[in-house]
Amino acid sequence: MPVDDRVAVFDNDGTLWNEKPMPTQLHWLVQQWAAAASADPELARTQPYAAAQSGDLSWIGGAVDRHASGDDSDLRLLLAAVGRVTAGMSVDDYRRLVSDFYAHAEHPVLGVPYAATVYQPMVELVRLLHEHGFTCYVVSAGERDFMRPMTEQNYGIAPEHVIGSAMGLEYVDGEVRYVDALAFFDDGPEKPVRVWSRIGRRPAVAVGNSDGDRELLEYTVPGDAGLRLLVHHDDDTGRGDQPYDKGAEVVLREADERDTTVVSVRNDWATVFPTP
C-alpha cells in the first residue's frame, strides 16, 4: 500500500479507552453542571443540572440511550448545556481546565487516573501502525478540544489528528473563543463527512465499538485493501471492562455481511489496561 494511503481512524470512547459507567467528558461536565446548579437555584430545577446536582444521573443516561435509538429530544437539552459551559471561554483557558482535570480526576468505578483506563491492546495497535507508515486519527462523537490534551500522551496521536464534535468558534480581541452553539455533532453519518473534510482520503483501517461507528467502518477503502475492526465489550472475567452490547446491536449483527472483524475483549485481549 502506498504510504500516502496508509490512513487509520479510531473512535475514542469505548474503542481507545473505557467509557463506562459514563464517558470521561460527561464526568467533567457533570462537575461543571453541579457547580452551576449550586450557584443558580433556578438552573437547578432544569435538566441536566438537576441530575448533576443530585448525583442521580439516570436522566442523562436515558438521554444518551434515547439518542442511540434515534430520539434526540433530550440530547438537545444536553448539548445546549454543554455549550453554556464553555461559552465565551478562550480555547487556551479551556485546554488548561481540561488538562488539570486529566491530571487529577479518577475513574469513578476503577478508582485510577484516566490515563490508566486506556486499552493497552489498542495503544499497541496504534504504535504498530505508526511503525508501518500509517497516519492515525481519532474520529469521535466526543468533543474535539476535550480530547486533544490527552491523545498524544495516552495514544501517541497528535492533537492535529483529532476529529470530533465541536462547538462554534469566533476570534475576539486576539483570542479564539467558544460561542454558545454546536458547530457539528460528529457521530453516525457525520463521521465520514468529517474524515473527508479533514483528511481527504478514505481510511484503510477503521476501528469502532458502537452503532455510531457504523458509517465510519463502512467508509474504509473497498475490498480486501480495507480493514474494519469492531471492539466487542464481552469481557465478564472481572478485569475491569464492563461487558455490554447496548448501543452496538446493529454493527454486531451486520459484522459478517459487512466484512467487519469483531475483536472480543474477553477472548482476544490478554490484557485490558496498562500494567500499573
C-alpha positions as CSV (number, residue, x, y, z in Angstrom):
1,M,0.0,0.0,0.0
2,P,1.4,3.4,-0.9
3,V,2.4,5.4,2.2
4,D,0.1,8.2,1.3
5,D,-2.9,5.8,1.5
6,R,-1.9,4.5,4.9
7,V,-4.6,6.2,7.0
8,A,-6.2,4.7,10.1
9,V,-9.1,6.1,12.1
10,F,-10.2,5.2,15.6
11,D,-13.3,6.1,17.6
12,N,-12.3,7.1,21.1
13,D,-14.8,6.3,23.9
14,G,-15.2,2.5,24.2
15,T,-12.6,2.0,21.4
16,L,-9.3,3.5,22.7
17,W,-10.3,3.8,26.3
18,N,-13.0,2.9,28.8
19,E,-16.4,4.6,28.5
20,K,-18.4,3.0,31.3
21,P,-20.2,3.9,33.5
22,M,-20.0,7.2,31.6
23,P,-17.8,8.8,29.0
24,T,-14.9,10.8,30.6
25,Q,-16.1,14.1,29.2
26,L,-19.5,13.5,30.8
27,H,-17.7,13.1,34.2
28,W,-16.2,16.6,33.7
29,L,-19.4,18.1,32.5
30,V,-21.4,16.8,35.5
31,Q,-18.9,18.5,37.7
32,Q,-19.4,21.8,35.9
33,W,-23.2,21.5,35.8
34,A,-23.4,20.6,39.5
35,A,-21.3,23.8,40.3
36,A,-23.6,25.9,38.1
37,A,-26.7,24.5,39.8
38,S,-25.4,25.3,43.2
39,A,-24.8,28.9,42.2
40,D,-28.2,29.3,40.5
41,P,-31.3,27.7,42.1
42,E,-33.4,28.5,39.0
43,L,-31.0,26.5,36.9
44,A,-31.1,23.7,39.4
45,R,-34.7,23.0,38.6
46,T,-33.9,22.1,35.0
47,Q,-32.1,19.2,33.3
48,P,-29.3,18.2,33.1
49,Y,-28.4,20.4,36.1
50,A,-30.8,18.8,38.5
51,A,-29.4,15.4,37.7
52,A,-25.8,16.6,38.1
53,Q,-26.6,18.3,41.5
54,S,-28.5,15.3,42.9
55,G,-26.0,12.7,41.7
56,D,-28.8,10.7,40.1
57,L,-27.5,10.5,36.5
58,S,-30.3,8.3,35.2
59,W,-31.8,11.1,33.2
60,I,-28.5,11.8,31.5
61,G,-28.0,8.1,30.8
62,G,-31.5,7.9,29.4
63,A,-30.9,10.8,27.1
64,V,-27.8,9.1,25.7
65,D,-29.7,5.8,25.3
66,R,-32.6,7.5,23.6
67,H,-30.2,9.1,21.1
68,A,-28.8,5.7,20.3
69,S,-32.4,4.7,19.5
70,G,-33.0,7.7,17.2
71,D,-34.7,10.1,19.7
72,D,-32.7,13.3,20.2
73,S,-35.3,15.3,22.2
74,D,-33.3,15.1,25.4
75,L,-30.0,15.1,23.7
76,R,-30.7,18.7,22.5
77,L,-31.0,19.7,26.2
78,L,-27.7,18.1,26.9
79,L,-25.9,19.7,24.0
80,A,-27.3,23.1,25.0
81,A,-25.9,22.7,28.5
82,V,-22.6,21.6,27.0
83,G,-22.4,24.9,25.1
84,R,-23.2,27.0,28.1
85,V,-20.2,25.6,30.0
86,T,-17.6,27.0,27.6
87,A,-19.5,30.0,26.0
88,G,-17.1,33.0,25.9
89,M,-14.1,30.9,27.1
90,S,-10.9,31.1,25.2
91,V,-9.5,27.9,23.7
92,D,-6.3,28.2,25.8
93,D,-8.3,28.6,29.1
94,Y,-10.3,25.5,28.1
95,R,-7.3,23.5,27.4
96,R,-5.8,24.4,30.8
97,L,-9.0,23.4,32.6
98,V,-9.3,20.1,30.8
99,S,-5.6,19.3,31.3
100,D,-6.0,19.9,35.0
101,F,-9.0,17.5,35.1
102,Y,-6.9,14.8,33.4
103,A,-4.1,15.4,35.9
104,H,-6.3,14.9,39.0
105,A,-9.5,13.1,38.1
106,E,-10.0,9.3,38.7
107,H,-12.3,6.9,37.1
108,P,-15.5,6.7,39.2
109,V,-15.6,2.9,39.5
110,L,-12.0,1.7,38.9
111,G,-10.5,4.4,41.2
112,V,-7.5,5.0,39.0
113,P,-6.4,8.0,36.9
114,Y,-8.0,8.1,33.4
115,A,-4.6,7.6,31.8
116,A,-4.7,4.1,33.3
117,T,-8.0,3.3,31.6
118,V,-6.8,3.3,28.1
119,Y,-7.0,-0.1,26.3
120,Q,-3.4,-1.4,26.1
121,P,-4.0,-3.6,23.0
122,M,-5.4,-0.5,21.1
123,V,-2.3,1.6,22.1
124,E,-0.2,-1.3,20.8
125,L,-2.1,-1.3,17.6
126,V,-1.7,2.5,17.1
127,R,2.1,2.1,17.7
128,L,2.3,-0.8,15.3
129,L,0.5,1.2,12.6
130,H,2.8,4.2,13.1
131,E,5.8,1.9,12.7
132,H,4.5,0.8,9.3
133,G,4.0,4.3,8.0
134,F,0.3,4.9,8.9
135,T,-1.1,8.2,10.0
136,C,-3.6,7.6,12.8
137,Y,-6.6,9.8,13.6
138,V,-9.1,9.9,16.4
139,V,-12.6,10.3,15.0
140,S,-15.1,10.6,17.8
141,A,-18.5,11.9,18.8
142,G,-16.7,13.2,21.8
143,E,-15.8,16.9,21.7
144,R,-12.5,17.6,19.8
145,D,-10.9,20.1,22.2
146,F,-11.7,17.9,25.2
147,M,-9.7,15.0,23.7
148,R,-6.8,17.0,22.3
149,P,-4.9,17.5,25.7
150,M,-4.7,13.7,26.2
151,T,-4.4,11.9,22.9
152,E,-0.7,12.4,22.3
153,Q,0.4,11.3,25.8
154,N,-2.0,8.4,26.0
155,Y,-2.1,7.1,22.4
156,G,0.7,8.8,20.6
157,I,-1.8,10.6,18.3
158,A,-1.0,14.3,17.8
159,P,-3.7,16.9,18.7
160,E,-3.9,18.0,15.0
161,H,-5.0,14.4,14.2
162,V,-8.1,14.6,16.4
163,I,-11.5,14.9,14.7
164,G,-14.6,15.2,16.9
165,S,-17.7,17.1,17.7
166,A,-17.0,20.9,18.0
167,M,-18.5,24.0,19.5
168,G,-18.6,27.1,17.3
169,L,-15.6,29.4,17.5
170,E,-15.0,33.1,17.0
171,Y,-12.0,35.4,17.0
172,V,-12.3,38.3,19.5
173,D,-9.6,40.7,20.7
174,G,-6.7,38.4,20.0
175,E,-8.3,35.2,21.3
176,V,-10.2,32.3,19.7
177,R,-13.3,31.8,21.9
178,Y,-16.2,29.4,22.0
179,V,-19.7,30.5,21.2
180,D,-22.9,29.1,22.7
181,A,-23.7,26.9,19.8
182,L,-22.7,23.5,18.5
183,A,-20.9,23.6,15.2
184,F,-21.4,19.9,14.4
185,F,-22.0,16.6,16.2
186,D,-19.6,14.0,14.9
187,D,-21.5,10.8,15.1
188,G,-23.0,8.3,12.7
189,P,-23.0,9.5,9.0
190,E,-21.3,12.7,10.1
191,K,-18.1,10.8,10.8
192,P,-17.2,10.0,7.1
193,V,-18.0,13.6,6.2
194,R,-15.6,14.9,8.8
195,V,-13.0,12.3,7.7
196,W,-13.1,13.5,4.2
197,S,-13.2,17.2,5.0
198,R,-10.1,16.9,7.3
199,I,-8.1,14.1,5.7
200,G,-9.3,14.0,2.1
201,R,-8.8,10.2,1.9
202,R,-10.8,7.1,2.7
203,P,-9.2,5.3,5.6
204,A,-7.5,1.9,5.0
205,V,-8.2,1.0,8.7
206,A,-11.2,1.9,10.8
207,V,-11.8,0.8,14.4
208,G,-15.0,1.4,16.4
209,N,-17.2,-0.2,19.0
210,S,-20.8,1.1,18.5
211,D,-23.6,1.7,16.1
212,G,-22.4,5.3,16.0
213,D,-19.3,4.0,14.2
214,R,-21.3,2.0,11.6
215,E,-20.7,4.6,8.8
216,L,-17.1,5.1,9.7
217,L,-16.4,1.4,9.4
218,E,-18.3,1.3,6.1
219,Y,-16.2,4.2,4.7
220,T,-12.9,2.3,4.6
221,V,-11.4,1.6,1.2
222,P,-13.3,-1.1,-0.6
223,G,-12.4,-4.8,-0.9
224,D,-9.5,-6.5,0.8
225,A,-7.5,-3.3,1.0
226,G,-9.6,-2.1,3.9
227,L,-9.7,-3.4,7.4
228,R,-12.7,-2.8,9.7
229,L,-12.4,-3.7,13.4
230,L,-15.2,-3.7,15.9
231,V,-14.3,-3.9,19.6
232,H,-16.9,-6.1,21.4
233,H,-17.2,-5.5,25.1
234,D,-18.0,-9.0,26.2
235,D,-15.4,-9.4,29.0
236,D,-17.1,-10.9,32.0
237,T,-13.9,-12.0,33.7
238,G,-13.7,-9.1,36.2
239,R,-10.7,-7.4,34.6
240,G,-12.4,-4.0,34.8
241,D,-14.0,-3.6,31.4
242,Q,-17.8,-3.7,31.9
243,P,-19.5,-6.1,29.4
244,Y,-22.2,-4.6,27.3
245,D,-23.8,-4.8,23.8
246,K,-26.3,-1.9,24.2
247,G,-25.7,0.6,21.5
248,A,-23.8,-1.8,19.3
249,E,-26.6,-4.2,18.4
250,V,-26.7,-3.2,14.7
251,V,-22.9,-3.3,14.0
252,L,-22.6,-6.6,15.8
253,R,-25.5,-8.1,13.8
254,E,-24.1,-6.8,10.5
255,A,-20.5,-7.6,11.1
256,D,-20.2,-10.7,8.9
257,E,-22.1,-9.2,5.9
258,R,-20.0,-6.0,6.1
259,D,-16.7,-7.9,6.4
260,T,-16.0,-6.5,9.9
261,T,-13.7,-8.3,12.2
262,V,-15.1,-8.4,15.7
263,V,-12.5,-8.2,18.4
264,S,-13.6,-9.9,21.6
265,V,-12.2,-8.2,24.7
266,R,-12.7,-11.4,26.6
267,N,-11.1,-13.8,24.2
268,D,-8.7,-11.7,22.1
269,W,-7.1,-9.4,24.7
270,A,-4.5,-11.0,27.0
271,T,-4.6,-7.7,29.0
272,V,-7.1,-4.8,29.0
273,F,-5.5,-1.9,30.8
274,P,-1.8,-0.9,31.1
275,T,0.2,-2.6,33.9
276,P,0.4,-0.1,36.8
